[in-house]
Amino acid sequence: MSSKNKNHVPFRMCIVCREKFNQNQLLRVSFRSGYIKILPNSDDNGRGCYVCNTSKCIKGLTKQTVENGLRTGLSDVDWSRLDSQLNKLVVKAK
């Protein structure tokens, strides 16, 4: 492995505020095997998108924004499950 790859720091863009951050500073919304979940780290496979760990960006997520970021449609059940997880995160972020 070259030293260039060894020092690489991955940056990702928040789908709400569109700013770039270190990947470790963002929450990952993941879609895999028909199940959607939010992870504080990026250790999951499958299609994913990133959002800032701030109440402003978490509250700014909409169903359409997440669908565009994941490049898939979400059922109302999936969205309500995700929305309840997001509401718990907003309480923690305050």
Secondary structure, DSSP 8 states (H G I E B T S, - for coil): --HHHHT---EEEBTTT--EEEGGGEEEEEEETTEEEEESSS---SEEEEEESSHHHHHH--HHHHHHHHTS---HHHHHHHHHHHHHHHHHH-
